[in-house]
């Protein structure tokens, strides 16, 4: 037992060297070359050509987006009469950021002032059957004001609503039938984007570098004719996302504008171009569900001749545009080239490994191949490990490269002929 443990311990200091055996098996040889060609195609085609494994990359893009919307239209409603809408009215926020909202529809509640009125019947927390159900001073949950302690109802047996102190009359709650600002479809948005890759100190803009002042006043974006004219019609943006502008303008929605910069800096400054894609971000919402659309409220305040404060409440529907910028730049560098080349060469060894497994374990005469591939040399071994006595005659060494041949062309296994003493004595050719 002690000798076995000592033998296992000493085996850790054995040195293993490769022994090459040429097996003249056509099928295994063809399999080996096919694996090599496949790996070579992967390394050259995918790693170096498609993925540009010879380049150092920078994905930490620094970006700035400036937007500007142009277009005016006239509306005429029963509440406020004729009104001219400009970008300062329907664009929120007005300063032009990477996220902006374009108003396409609205509900107007004009001339509200602070006073007492009945809560909306659609507000469930405002329902009551007696004055005790309207505790004074408590706000109505999701309502329009603060309870006064009175329950207003049509008769004794009906359900009424609490009286509130708030902006009266309360907001109109019906949904619009048509988009009142539907003509915004023909308005234009100018998206100016500046990008920089700090690792390579490379900067560029998506606007054509020209001294002609009329170019940006007359062009519209076209992938072929005007790729550096970042001016888009709002209707074209929605259409590129796969939707109809008028349908979306009724209750609103959200559109994502993605600007991608994939720059191969080995090709030069002029080969780095922006690419635009458009998608609807709220596409999972069903058209008639309560979560569909996009809206919010704001108010305009003013005072009448008597000095009383009034306001006009607007519930606006519209399209929110989120402008996202992604990018990646690459440039030749010797370090990733060496790393990917070394990894590819190491991967080439997989062909030899796989074919060895076939010869060692999947062929009928795999035992013979194992005897030729794995050989123990105990001539210089430790005397305590084996009790094998060495012969006085010198050990005859086999040739460095042995050939295993197929006995017949259609045999699937490695075939060999018995090796005689004379064959081992002959030097390998």
Backbone torsions as a table, in degrees:
resi	resn	phi	psi	omega
1	UNK	NA	-40.6	180.0
2	UNK	-66.1	-37.7	179.8
3	UNK	-67.1	-37.3	177.9
4	UNK	-63.4	-45.5	-180.0
5	UNK	-64.3	-37.6	179.5
6	UNK	-69.0	-35.7	177.6
7	UNK	-65.2	-40.6	177.6
8	UNK	-64.1	-40.0	-179.5
9	UNK	-65.5	-43.6	-178.2
10	UNK	-72.2	-22.4	179.2
11	UNK	-66.0	-18.9	177.9
12	UNK	-66.1	-18.4	-179.1
13	UNK	-100.3	9.7	175.0
14	UNK	-72.0	148.9	176.8
15	UNK	-109.5	130.3	-179.7
16	UNK	-109.6	131.0	177.2
17	UNK	-122.5	155.4	-177.6
18	UNK	-76.4	145.4	173.9
19	UNK	-126.5	126.6	-176.1
20	UNK	-96.2	125.6	177.3
21	UNK	-122.1	122.8	179.2
22	UNK	-88.8	113.5	177.6
23	UNK	-100.1	111.7	-177.9
24	UNK	-83.8	67.8	176.7
25	UNK	-114.5	112.3	-172.6
26	UNK	-61.9	-39.7	-176.3
27	UNK	-67.5	-42.4	177.1
28	UNK	-67.8	-36.0	178.1
29	UNK	-64.5	-42.6	177.6
30	UNK	-64.1	-42.6	178.2
31	UNK	-59.5	-41.8	-179.7
32	UNK	-62.5	-44.4	-179.9
33	UNK	-68.0	-35.9	177.9
34	UNK	-64.1	-41.4	178.6
35	UNK	-64.5	-42.1	178.5
36	UNK	-62.2	-44.2	179.4
37	UNK	-64.1	-39.5	179.4
38	UNK	-63.8	-45.9	179.1
39	UNK	-65.5	-37.8	178.3
40	UNK	-65.5	-40.4	176.5
41	UNK	-64.3	-37.9	177.9
42	UNK	-64.4	-44.6	-177.3
43	UNK	-65.6	-47.0	-177.1
44	UNK	-75.8	-50.2	-173.6
45	UNK	-72.4	-48.0	-174.3
46	UNK	-87.9	-52.5	-173.3
47	UNK	-68.3	-46.6	-172.7
48	UNK	-95.4	-37.2	-177.7
49	UNK	-85.6	-52.9	-176.4
50	UNK	-75.7	-49.9	-175.7
51	UNK	-92.8	-1.9	177.7
52	UNK	50.2	57.3	-178.4
53	UNK	-66.8	-6.8	178.3
54	UNK	-89.7	2.6	-175.7
55	UNK	-109.3	148.9	167.0
56	UNK	-88.9	136.7	-173.6
57	UNK	-116.6	157.8	176.7
58	UNK	-138.0	115.9	179.4
59	UNK	-108.9	0.5	-179.8
60	UNK	-85.3	67.3	-176.4
61	UNK	-72.1	137.0	173.9
62	UNK	-104.4	129.4	-169.9
63	UNK	-139.6	149.0	173.4
64	UNK	-135.2	135.0	-178.0
65	UNK	-123.3	130.6	177.1
66	UNK	-125.7	131.3	-177.6
67	UNK	-122.7	153.3	176.8
68	UNK	-149.9	128.6	-179.2
69	UNK	-110.7	139.9	178.9
70	UNK	-130.1	142.5	179.0
71	UNK	144.3	144.0	177.4
72	UNK	-132.0	154.3	176.0
73	UNK	-152.9	164.3	-176.6
74	UNK	-118.3	131.3	173.7
75	UNK	-119.5	158.2	-179.8
76	UNK	-142.2	101.6	-178.6
77	UNK	-112.6	162.7	-178.7
78	UNK	-69.8	-23.8	-177.2
79	UNK	-76.4	-50.7	-175.1
80	UNK	-117.9	-4.3	179.6
81	UNK	77.7	-155.4	-178.6
82	UNK	-65.0	139.6	178.5
83	UNK	-146.9	131.8	178.4
84	UNK	-96.5	123.4	-178.1
85	UNK	-103.0	126.5	173.6
86	UNK	-117.7	177.3	-179.9
87	UNK	-56.5	-30.4	179.2
88	UNK	-71.0	-14.1	179.8
89	UNK	-98.5	-43.2	-173.0
90	UNK	-101.8	-5.4	177.3
91	UNK	-102.0	127.6	179.7
92	UNK	-133.7	122.1	-5.3
93	UNK	-79.3	161.4	-173.6
94	UNK	-77.3	-20.3	-172.1
95	UNK	-77.2	-6.6	174.3
96	UNK	81.4	86.6	-178.6
97	UNK	-117.7	-175.8	179.6
98	UNK	-74.5	-14.3	174.2
99	UNK	-124.9	122.2	179.9
100	UNK	-142.5	159.0	-177.1
101	UNK	-121.4	129.0	177.6
102	UNK	-109.0	117.4	179.8
103	UNK	-71.5	128.7	178.2
104	UNK	-121.0	-11.4	-179.7
105	UNK	-160.8	159.0	-179.3
106	UNK	-158.5	156.5	169.3
107	UNK	-118.4	130.6	-172.6
108	UNK	-115.6	132.0	173.1
109	UNK	-120.8	97.7	-172.7
110	UNK	-85.6	161.4	170.0
111	UNK	54.8	45.6	173.0
112	UNK	-80.6	145.9	173.2
113	UNK	-144.9	158.8	-178.4
114	UNK	-68.4	129.6	-179.4
115	UNK	-176.2	-159.3	-176.8
116	UNK	-114.7	133.7	177.5
117	UNK	-160.4	170.0	-179.2
118	UNK	-78.9	141.9	176.3
119	UNK	-68.2	154.3	179.1
120	UNK	-64.6	139.2	-179.8
121	UNK	-68.3	-18.4	179.0
122	UNK	-76.8	-11.3	177.2
123	UNK	-88.8	109.0	-172.9
124	UNK	-64.8	-35.5	-178.3
125	UNK	-71.0	-11.6	179.7
126	UNK	-92.2	-0.2	179.5
127	UNK	-72.8	148.4	179.0
128	UNK	-158.1	161.1	174.5
129	UNK	-123.0	-12.5	177.6
130	UNK	-154.3	169.0	-177.3
131	UNK	-63.1	-27.4	179.6
132	UNK	-65.3	-20.6	178.7
133	UNK	-82.1	1.3	-179.9
134	UNK	-127.0	71.7	-177.8
135	UNK	-60.4	130.4	-174.6
136	UNK	-65.6	136.0	176.0
137	UNK	91.3	-9.7	179.5
138	UNK	-89.8	138.0	178.9
139	UNK	-77.3	147.3	176.2
140	UNK	-81.1	126.6	-179.7
141	UNK	-65.4	126.4	-177.8
142	UNK	57.7	28.4	-179.2
143	UNK	-106.7	-156.7	-173.0
144	UNK	-119.6	2.1	-179.2
145	UNK	-175.4	-160.6	-176.3
146	UNK	-112.3	135.6	-178.4
147	UNK	-63.9	144.7	178.0
148	UNK	-103.3	-8.3	-179.0
149	UNK	101.5	-1.7	179.6
150	UNK	-109.3	144.0	175.5
151	UNK	-108.3	119.4	-179.0
152	UNK	-100.8	122.3	179.2
153	UNK	-148.0	162.2	-174.1
154	UNK	-73.9	-39.1	178.1
155	UNK	-146.4	179.0	-171.9
156	UNK	-67.1	-34.5	-174.2
157	UNK	-94.8	-0.6	-177.3
158	UNK	-92.6	165.3	174.9
159	UNK	-94.2	128.7	-178.7
160	UNK	-113.0	-163.2	177.3
161	UNK	-129.6	154.6	-178.9
162	UNK	-72.4	145.6	171.0
163	UNK	-77.0	138.9	-177.3
164	UNK	-125.9	157.8	169.0
165	UNK	-106.7	117.4	-177.2
166	UNK	-171.7	-160.5	178.5
167	UNK	-81.4	114.7	-176.1
168	UNK	-118.4	146.9	-2.6
169	UNK	-69.1	157.1	-177.7
170	UNK	-69.7	167.7	-174.4
171	UNK	-63.0	142.1	171.4
172	UNK	-70.6	135.9	-169.9
173	UNK	-113.5	7.5	-179.2
174	UNK	-79.6	153.1	178.8
175	UNK	-86.4	148.3	179.7
176	UNK	-72.5	153.4	179.3
177	UNK	-95.8	-35.0	179.5
178	UNK	-134.6	152.4	177.4
179	UNK	-74.1	117.2	-177.1
180	UNK	-70.1	-22.1	177.4
181	UNK	-113.2	39.5	-178.3
182	UNK	-65.4	-19.7	-179.1
183	UNK	-73.9	-5.0	174.8
184	UNK	-64.7	-9.7	178.2
185	UNK	-57.1	-32.8	-177.9
186	UNK	-91.6	-0.2	178.6
187	UNK	-73.0	159.2	-177.8
188	UNK	-115.4	150.8	176.1
189	UNK	-125.3	129.6	179.8
190	UNK	-101.2	117.0	-177.2
191	UNK	-111.9	104.5	-179.9
192	UNK	-100.8	125.8	-174.6
193	UNK	-128.0	126.5	173.9
194	UNK	-112.4	132.4	-179.4
195	UNK	-129.1	157.7	178.1
196	UNK	-150.7	134.9	172.3
197	UNK	-105.1	104.4	-171.6
198	UNK	-65.4	-30.0	-178.1
199	UNK	-63.1	-36.7	-179.1
200	UNK	-104.1	1.7	-177.2
201	UNK	51.8	48.5	-176.9
202	UNK	-114.3	129.1	-179.1
203	UNK	-130.3	148.7	177.7
204	UNK	-161.3	163.2	177.9
205	UNK	-126.2	159.0	178.5
206	UNK	-90.1	10.9	179.4
207	UNK	-105.1	137.6	179.7
208	UNK	-61.4	131.5	178.6
209	UNK	-83.0	95.5	-178.6
210	UNK	-143.7	152.1	177.8
211	UNK	-91.8	-2.3	-179.3
212	UNK	-77.5	113.6	-176.0
213	UNK	-72.6	-20.0	-177.2
214	UNK	-87.5	-7.3	-174.5
215	UNK	-62.6	-51.3	-177.5
216	UNK	-72.3	-12.6	178.6
217	UNK	-86.8	-13.7	-176.0
218	UNK	-121.2	-14.5	-173.1
219	UNK	-92.9	157.9	168.9
220	UNK	-130.2	151.4	-175.8
221	UNK	-61.4	134.5	172.5
222	UNK	-146.7	131.0	-174.7
223	UNK	-58.9	-31.0	-177.1
224	UNK	-100.4	-52.4	-173.1
225	UNK	-77.4	-40.7	-175.9
226	UNK	-136.8	68.2	-179.7
227	UNK	-70.5	-18.2	179.4
228	UNK	-110.7	32.7	171.2
229	UNK	-118.2	89.9	-173.6
230	UNK	-81.3	48.8	177.8
231	UNK	-114.0	121.8	-174.0
232	UNK	-123.6	142.4	167.9
233	UNK	-76.3	138.8	-179.2
234	UNK	-60.3	-37.4	178.6
235	UNK	-65.1	-36.0	178.9
236	UNK	-67.9	-36.7	179.2
237	UNK	-62.6	-47.8	179.9
238	UNK	-64.5	-38.6	-179.9
239	UNK	-66.2	-39.2	177.8
240	UNK	-66.0	-26.0	176.1
241	UNK	-80.4	-7.0	175.8
242	UNK	95.7	22.7	-177.4
243	UNK	-134.2	165.0	178.5
244	UNK	-93.1	132.9	-174.2
245	UNK	-65.0	-44.0	-176.5
246	UNK	-64.8	-36.7	177.4
247	UNK	-67.1	-39.7	-178.7
248	UNK	-74.7	-29.6	-177.5
249	UNK	-71.0	-21.3	-176.1
250	UNK	-63.1	-51.8	-177.6
251	UNK	-116.8	-3.2	176.5
252	UNK	91.3	178.2	-179.5
253	UNK	175.3	-168.0	-177.3
254	UNK	-136.4	131.0	-179.2
255	UNK	-121.0	133.8	176.0
256	UNK	-102.2	129.6	176.5
257	UNK	-112.1	112.6	-177.7
258	UNK	-104.5	123.6	175.2
259	UNK	-106.9	118.3	-178.3
260	UNK	-111.8	133.1	176.5
261	UNK	-118.4	109.7	174.5
262	UNK	-115.9	103.1	-169.2
263	UNK	-113.4	121.9	171.8
264	UNK	-96.6	96.9	-173.3
265	UNK	-71.9	-10.8	174.1
266	UNK	-69.8	-22.6	-179.4
267	UNK	-90.3	-10.8	176.5
268	UNK	108.7	170.9	-176.4
269	UNK	-62.4	-38.7	-173.6
270	UNK	-73.8	-10.1	-178.2
271	UNK	-98.6	9.9	178.2
272	UNK	-102.1	107.7	-173.2
273	UNK	-122.8	147.8	173.8
274	UNK	-80.4	150.2	176.1
275	UNK	-130.2	131.9	-174.4
276	UNK	-107.9	136.5	171.9
277	UNK	-133.9	149.1	-175.3
278	UNK	-129.2	138.2	179.5
279	UNK	-149.5	150.4	176.4
280	UNK	-89.1	121.9	-173.5
281	UNK	-81.7	-24.2	179.3
282	UNK	-102.6	32.3	-174.5
283	UNK	-68.7	-19.7	-178.2
284	UNK	-75.3	-16.4	-179.7
285	UNK	-76.8	131.7	178.0
286	UNK	-69.5	147.8	-175.7
287	UNK	-57.5	-36.1	-175.4
288	UNK	-104.2	10.2	-179.6
289	UNK	-81.1	162.6	-178.1
290	UNK	-69.9	-19.6	-178.3
291	UNK	-91.3	-1.6	-178.1
292	UNK	-76.5	152.6	176.9
293	UNK	87.7	-178.9	-179.9
294	UNK	-149.2	123.5	-179.1
295	UNK	-153.9	160.8	173.2
296	UNK	-159.1	177.0	-175.0
297	UNK	-123.4	149.3	168.1
298	UNK	-154.0	168.9	-173.1
299	UNK	-136.5	151.7	171.7
300	UNK	-108.1	125.5	-177.2
301	UNK	-104.4	146.4	177.7
302	UNK	-157.1	168.4	177.5
303	UNK	-120.1	142.4	177.9
304	UNK	-84.8	-175.3	-176.4
305	UNK	-63.0	-27.7	-179.8
306	UNK	-84.6	-1.1	179.0
307	UNK	87.9	6.9	179.0
308	UNK	-81.5	141.4	-179.2
309	UNK	-83.9	128.4	175.9
310	UNK	-124.7	168.1	175.0
311	UNK	-150.6	156.8	171.8
312	UNK	-113.3	118.0	-178.0
313	UNK	-91.4	131.0	179.3
314	UNK	-120.6	125.0	168.6
315	UNK	-102.7	110.6	-172.1
316	UNK	-106.2	140.2	173.1
317	UNK	-110.8	148.5	-180.0
318	UNK	-176.5	-172.8	-177.3
319	UNK	-110.7	125.6	176.5
320	UNK	-94.5	129.7	179.3
321	UNK	-110.0	120.3	176.0
322	UNK	-107.2	115.7	-178.1
323	UNK	-99.2	115.5	-176.9
324	UNK	-112.2	141.1	-178.4
325	UNK	-124.8	122.3	174.4
326	UNK	-123.2	156.5	179.7
327	UNK	-168.5	159.7	177.9
328	UNK	-151.9	131.2	179.0
329	UNK	-122.5	145.2	-179.6
330	UNK	-136.3	147.2	179.7
331	UNK	-149.1	145.9	-175.5
332	UNK	-58.7	137.3	175.3
333	UNK	-148.3	136.8	-173.9
334	UNK	-68.6	-28.8	-175.7
335	UNK	-66.9	-54.9	177.1
336	UNK	-63.1	-28.0	177.2
337	UNK	-63.5	-47.2	179.9
338	UNK	-65.7	-40.7	-179.1
339	UNK	-63.2	-47.3	-179.0
340	UNK	-70.1	-34.7	177.8
341	UNK	-67.6	-43.0	177.4
342	UNK	-63.6	-40.6	177.6
343	UNK	-63.3	-38.3	179.8
344	UNK	-67.6	-41.0	178.5
345	UNK	-66.1	-37.6	176.4
346	UNK	-64.9	-35.6	179.3
347	UNK	-67.9	-25.5	178.9
348	UNK	-62.1	-25.6	177.9
349	UNK	-66.3	-13.1	179.5
350	UNK	-64.3	-29.7	178.8
351	UNK	-64.9	-45.0	178.1
352	UNK	-64.2	-41.3	-179.9
353	UNK	-61.6	-46.4	-177.3
354	UNK	-65.3	-44.4	-179.7
355	UNK	-66.5	-34.0	174.8
356	UNK	-62.7	-40.1	177.8
357	UNK	-62.7	-37.5	178.3
358	UNK	-64.5	-46.8	-177.8
359	UNK	-70.2	-34.5	-175.6
360	UNK	-79.3	-31.8	-169.7
361	UNK	-130.0	-11.8	-174.1
362	UNK	-115.2	-1.7	-179.9
363	UNK	-102.3	155.7	-178.6
364	UNK	-66.0	-37.4	-179.5
365	UNK	-104.3	40.1	-179.1
366	UNK	-66.6	-25.8	179.3
367	UNK	-61.6	-42.6	179.5
368	UNK	-63.0	-38.9	178.6
369	UNK	-67.0	-37.8	178.4
370	UNK	-65.0	-37.4	179.0
371	UNK	-64.2	-35.3	-179.8
372	UNK	-79.7	-30.8	-175.3
373	UNK	-81.7	-38.9	-177.5
374	UNK	-109.3	119.8	-178.0
375	UNK	-134.7	133.2	178.7
376	UNK	-98.5	132.7	177.6
377	UNK	-113.1	103.3	-176.8
378	UNK	-98.8	9.9	-175.6
379	UNK	-62.3	-40.6	-179.2
380	UNK	-105.8	20.2	-177.6
381	UNK	-76.2	176.4	-179.9
382	UNK	-81.4	137.2	-176.4
383	UNK	-67.0	-23.7	-178.5
384	UNK	-80.3	-12.5	-175.8
385	UNK	-87.0	-38.9	-177.2
386	UNK	-131.5	148.5	179.6
387	UNK	-101.2	22.6	-178.1
388	UNK	-79.0	127.0	179.2
389	UNK	-86.6	134.0	-179.4
390	UNK	-82.3	140.4	179.1
391	UNK	-75.2	151.7	177.8
392	UNK	-69.9	-27.1	179.2
393	UNK	-76.5	145.4	178.6
394	UNK	-64.3	141.8	179.3
395	UNK	-74.3	130.3	179.4
396	UNK	-83.8	121.5	-178.3
397	UNK	-83.3	139.7	175.9
398	UNK	-73.5	164.0	177.5
399	UNK	-61.6	152.8	-176.5
400	UNK	-66.1	-33.8	-179.5
401	UNK	-123.5	118.2	179.6
402	UNK	-105.4	145.9	-177.8
403	UNK	-108.2	124.5	172.3
404	UNK	-104.7	120.5	-173.4
405	UNK	-113.5	156.4	174.9
406	UNK	-78.9	131.0	176.2
407	UNK	-69.5	-34.5	-180.0
408	UNK	-137.1	155.7	-178.3
409	UNK	-63.8	-34.3	-174.8
410	UNK	-96.7	17.6	177.6
411	UNK	-87.2	136.9	-175.0
412	UNK	-88.3	-6.6	-174.5
413	UNK	-109.0	165.0	177.3
414	UNK	-73.8	120.2	-179.1
415	UNK	-103.4	141.5	177.8
416	UNK	-136.8	160.6	172.3
417	UNK	-108.1	151.5	-178.2
418	UNK	-58.5	136.8	178.7
419	UNK	-91.5	119.9	178.7
420	UNK	-90.7	171.9	179.6
421	UNK	-64.7	-38.7	179.9
422	UNK	-62.8	-36.6	-180.0
423	UNK	-66.1	-37.3	-179.5
424	UNK	-71.8	-26.8	-179.0
425	UNK	-76.9	-21.6	-178.3
426	UNK	-74.9	137.9	176.6
427	UNK	-69.5	147.9	179.3
428	UNK	-71.5	141.4	-179.5
429	UNK	-84.1	NA	NA
